[in-house]
């Protein structure tokens, strides 16, 4: 029977949570995600003169996730556009976020524009309006730039407009009280509002009575904030062996050499693959100042990224089967501030953060008097010595 590793079990739990529509806050704690369907949608006829968006851009983002999409191409037409990005939402972190939402409209059609900000758990209403209503033209042959002139004349704080290009930029603020799994919808509605023809807009974001209406919904989702750390592998002497750090590739369901370790998400599991050269064996594998233990199942050294800076140090020692004897005469003399290394080939001294503070080669002793007071870890030809300066 194939043994199930902790890694595969953990991955199964995350998959199950995704299927059930949950987002994990931490182990043992889950929150049900909001659904775009909770916000409802306006309805209207599918004919008439309308403007429709051709592009949306997120600019000057603050507290927006790095992996968040920033450019959108809304689908639809001037006859009827009912578009949303719920399958690829803008991702923001808890605690509030801000960004400029720059939208571009086509060159045809007429209509008045209203912008709403709808929040999870709050029934959409006219009170959710954040910009507008900006009046546009209706008569055939009228100045179709009038909507943008209206936006310019309104001079709402932070709103900028290019009349000729039909480009408008709106400052958007995601409330600080939004929590993980919740959503915000920035809804743009363009419709006819002509009292002379009794074709009015009731001001509701979910209107069912507005005439010749189109809408674009920019869905924003609050996701857990991610922390990242960097991982480095200290070079090993080629004549003693080799080592590499590997990551799990979901696409191939296999472990591969990690390509980029400068920015690794906290919680990511990595492993160290070590291959001693002939005549050598593994002395130690250190993650900063912590010794890693080889897995009994496959012999790899597994670890989790949980610090901003992680240094992996692999040390080899001469195997007892060849005609060399590893020296045991390694010690620290506090009175002299000297680390005696018994003709060591390689000496490396680390502080408790895992940073290399001193290196030496082919020495019988190392003067550490220049080091600041504190606790240090010395790796002397694979032998680990802890001393207090």
N, C-alpha and C positions, 0 to 999 in steps of 0.2 A: 504494500500500500504506500502510495506517495505521501510523504509527510508535508503538511501545510505549514508554511513558514509564517511568522508574525507579519511579514510584509504583505503577503497575499491576503491574509485575513483582514488586515487594516484596509487594504484596497477594496475588499468586498464590502466592508461596512460603508465606505464612502460612496460606492456605487449604489448600494441599497438606499442610502439617504437621498441621493439624487433622484432615483426613481420615484421615491415617495414624496418628492417635492419639498424637501427640507434643506435647510442650510445649517451646517454644523458651526456652532459658536466655540465650543471646546468639547473635549471628551465628556460625555455624560450630559451635555446640554444642547438642545436643538431648538430652532425656531422655525415656524412655518413661514414660507415665503409668500409675499403678496403676489397676486395674479393681475395681469394687464386687464383681464376681463372684469375685474372689480370696478374699473373706472367708467364703464359704459362708453357708448359711442353715439355721436350725433347722426341723424339720418336726414336725407333730403333727396330731391330729384336728381337725376343723372344727366340733365341737359341744362343748357343756358350758358351765359357769359361769365366766366370765372377766371381768376388767376390761380396758378398752381406753382408749387415750389419745384425747383430743379436741382437745388443743392443745399446742404446744411453743413456747417463747420463749427466745431467746438474750439474756441481760442482762449488764450490766457487762463488756462485751467489751474485751479488751486484745490488740492485734496481730491483730485480725480486720479483713479488708478492708471498706472502706466500702460496696462494692457487694454485700456478702454478704447473703443473705436472713436475717432474724432471727425471723420468725414462721412457724409451720407448722401445718397442719391435717391430722393423720394420717388416712388413709382406712382403712375397715374397719368391723368391728362387734364386739360382745362375743362373738359366736359364733366369729369367727376374724379377727384382725387381723394382717396380715403387711405392714407398711408400711415404706418407706424413701424418703429424699429424694435418692437418687443422681443424679436428673436435675436437681436444684437444690441442690447441696451448700452447706454452710457453708464460707466461704472464709477461710483464715488465711494469715499470712505465715510464712516460715521463722524459726527461732530460738525457737519456742515461743509458745503463746498460751493465754489463760485466759478463761473466761466461765462464767456461771451458766446452767444449762439448767433452765428451769422447765417442768414437765409437769403437765398436768391430766388426771385420769381421770374416767370416767363414774360414775354413782351406783349402778350395779348390778354384780353379779358378785362372785366371790371369787378369791383366788389369792395366791401368794407372789411377791415381786418380787426380781429380781437385776439389777444393772447392770454391764455389761462395757465395757472400752475395748480395742478391737482395732486393731492397727497393721499397716501395709503390711509385707510380707515376714516376718511372724511368724505361724506357724500358730495359729489360735484355740484356746484351752484354758481350763480352769477357773482357771488362774493369772491370767487377764486380768480377773477380777472386781475392781471398784473400790468397789462399794457393795452392801450386803445380805449374805446373803439375809434379807429381811424376811418374817416369816410372816403369812399371812392366814387367814381362816376358810373352812370348806367346808360345814358343815351348813346345811340350809335354815332360814332365819329367824334365822341367827346375826348377830352384830354385824358388819355389813359395813364398819365403820370400823376394824376391828381391825388391818388392814394398816397404816394410817396411825398408829395408836397404837404399833405395833411400830417403825415408822420413828422416831417421836418418842422412844421409849424407848431406841433404839439409840444416840442422841446421837452419830452419826458427825460428825466435824469438818466444819463448813461446810454440812451438810445441814439444810434447814428444811422444815417441813411444816405445812400447815393441815388439820387432821383433818376438820373439817366440810366444807370446800371440796374436799377430795381433791386438793390441789395440793402438789407436792413440788419443791423446788429443789435441784439438785445442782451443786457446783462442779466444773468440768471443766478439766483441764490437758492441753494438747497438748504432747507431749515436744519438747524443744529440738532433738533430733537428726533430726527429720522434715525431709525435703528436698522441693524443688519437684516436684510431680507425684504425691507420695505421698498416702495417705489414712489417716484414722482413722475408725473406726465406734464410736459410743456406742450399745450395744445394750441395750434394756430387754426383759427377759423376765418375763412373768407366767405361772405354770403351777400345776398342782396338785401338792402334795407331801404325800401322806397315806399314811404307812407302814401304817396299819391296813387300808387297802384295797390295799396293794401298788402304790400309784400314787405313785412317788417321782420326784424330779428329780435327775439325775446331776450337776448343776452345770456342765455343758458349754454354752458359748455356741452350739454347733451341734448341740445334742442332737436325737436322733431317737427317744428313748424317753420323753421327758417327756409327761405326760398333760394334756390340755386346755390347750395352750400358745398364747399370742399373743406377738407381738414388734413393737417399733418400733425402727428403725435410723436414727440421726441421723448422716449421712455428712459428714465434714469433709475438705476437700481443701486441700493446701498449694499456694499459688500464688506466683508471683514478686511481690516487693514493688514497688509502683509509686511513682515519684516524680512530682511535679507542679510546674509552674511557672505564673506569671501573665504575661500578655502585655498590654501597653498600646500604644495608637496615639496618638502625639502629635498634637493638632489641627493642621490645615493651614489656611492662609488661604483662604477660599472663593473669593476672586477669582483665586487662582492655580491652583486645581484641587481634586480630591477624592481620597480614598484610603480603603480599607477592608480589613480582614483577613478572609480567607475560609477555611473548612474544608471538607473533603470529606464529603458526605452519602452514606453507604452505601445508604440507602433509595432515593434517587433517582439515584444514580450521577452526581452533579453537585457542583460547588463552589457553596457558598452563603455568605452573610454569617455570620460566626461570632457566635453568640448569647451565649456566656459564655466569656470568656477569663481569668477569675479563677483557674481551676483546670484546667490542661490537662496531660494525661499526657505525661511525657517520651517522646520518640520520635515524637510527633504531627507530621505535616507540615502546615504552613499556607502560605498565600501572601498577598501584598499586591497588591491590584488598584489601580492608580494611573491617574487620568485628568486630565491637565493641562488647564487652561482655555485658551481661545484666546489666543495670544500668549505662552504659557509652555511650557516643556519640563521633564522630570524632571531634576533635578540629581543627587540621590542618594537612596537608600533605605538607612537604617542600622538594623542590628539591634544595639542597644547601640553598641559602638565598631567594629563590623564592617560594611563596605559590602556590600550584597547586589547581585547581578548579575541582570539580567532574563533570563528563559529565552529562548533563541533560537527555541524552538518556538512559544510563545504570548505572550511579552512580560510574563508575570507574574513577581513576585519571590518565589521559594519559600524557605522556611526551616524548620528543625526545632526544636522546643521541647527544649532541652537545658540550660537554666539556670532557677534558681528565679524570677528576675525578668528579663523581656525587655521593652525599650522599643523600639518601632519609630518611627523618625523619617523622614518623607518631606519632601524639600525640592524646590522648583521654582526655575527660573531663567527670566529673560526670554529668549524665543526671539530669535535673531539677526535674524529676518526683520522685526521691528518696530523703530520708531525709538527704541530705547533700547539702551544699551551696558552690559553687565555690568561693574562695576568690578573691576579686577584688583589694586587697591592695598589689599590686605588682608594685614596682617602683625602680628607680636607683637614689642614692644620689651621685652626682658627687664629692661633697666636701669630703665625707668619702670614696669614691671608694667602696661603698657597694651596692649590689643589694638586696633589701628587698623582701622576697618571701612569707611572711605570712604563715609560717608553711607548706611549700610545701612538697609534697611527693617526687617529682622528679624535678630536675633542670638540664638543659643542656645549655651550652653557646657555640655558634658557631662564628667563624670569617666569613668574607664575602666570603671566598672560600668554605664554607660549612664544614670546619674541626672543630670537637669538641675540644675545648680548655679547658673546665672545666665541671665537673659533680659534683652533690651533691644530697643527699637524706635526707628527713625528717629534713629540716632546716628552720629557720625563716629568715635567711639572708646569703648572700655569699660575702666574701671579695674578690674583683677582683683587688686588688692593684698590684698583681704580673703580670697582663696582660700588654702587650705592648699597647701603645696608638693606638686608632683606633675605628672603628665601629663594634659593635657586636650584635648578635641576641640571646636573651635568650628565651628558651621555659620552662615555669614554669607551671607544671601540665596542659599543653595544651595551656596556655596563652602565646602569643608571645609578647615579649618586645624588642624594639630596643633601644640601648643606645650607647653613645660615651664615651670612656674612656679617 
